[in-house]
Amino acid sequence: PPQLNHVQELVQDAVANGAVVRAGGNIDHSKCGYFHQPTLLDNVTNDMRIVKEEVFGPVMLVITFDTDWITLRAITTDVSWTPTGDEWWAVADPGSGRDNR
């Protein structure tokens, strides 16, 4: 299953480059068919393949940045796929103590 292998390859590449698996991260062989565990990766940086390539799998990325919307725009324009609105963004304002969602 090429797509399943692609998702796993991107997750493994991210981990090899410093990302941290907070949940999931593996192919689940206990399920019938082809199933990749829903995965949460933390400590992801904008230069990782998993950010630049379309994953098309159950993977959520946590990218930390400490500036404003200019950085968010840079993240969304520095990819080879087209953001479609399926992406979730939360911007935390450390000075306010609350999330701006």
N, C-alpha and C positions, 0 to 999 in steps of 0.2 A: 504493500500500500504506500505509494509514493508520498501522498499528502501527510499521512501519519508520520512517516520517517522524516519529512521536511520539518514538521512541528517539533519533533524530538531533537533534531539536529540544531534548530535555532535555540531551543531551551538549553541544550548542552553547551553550545557556543557561548551563550550569555553567561552561564555559570563559570565557564572557563575564563571568561574575561571580567569576573568580579561580581556578577549578579548573585543574589541570594534567593534560594527557593524558600518561600514562606508557606506554601501549600502545594500539593500535587507534585508535578514535575516529571512524571513518568508515564509510560504506556501501561495501561491497566490490562493485564492478560487474563484477569478473572472474569471479564465481561465477554459476552459473545460478540464476534465481529471485531472491528477496529475501534479502539477507544483510548484517547489520551486523557489523563486526569485533568480536570480543571486546575490551572496552575496560576499562582501568584508569584511574580518575580519582583524583588525589591533591589535597590542599589543599582538600577539600570541606568546606563549613560547613553546619551544621544548618538554616540558613535558605534554602538553595537549593531550587529546585523539584525537582531530581533526587532530593533526600532526601524531600521531602514527598509526591511523587506516585509511584505504582507505575510502575516502568520497564518491566517485563516484556520484558527484552532482556538481551543478554550484557554487562552493565555491572557492574563492581565499584567501590565507593567506598571511599576512605580518609578517615576523619574522625578527626582528632586531638583528644584532650581530655586534660586534665591533672588530673582529679579522680577520684572513685571511681565506684561502681556507680550512684550517684544520677544522674550525667550520662548513663550508658548508658541508664538507664530513661527519662530525659528525651528522648533521641534516639529511642527506640522508641515513645514515646507522642506525639510531636509530628509524626505523619505521618497522611495521610488514608487510607492503606491499612493492612491488618492484617498485622503480621509473622506469618509462618507457620512459621518454623523453617528456611526456606531461606536465611536470612541467616547470614553468617559473622561472628563477633566474635572479636577477639583484643585482649586488654588487656595493654599493656606496662607494667610497673612500673619506671620509670626508676631507682629507688633500688636495685633488686635486680640489675639487669643481665640479667634474663631475662624472657621473655614468660609471662604467665599465660593459658593457653589452655584 
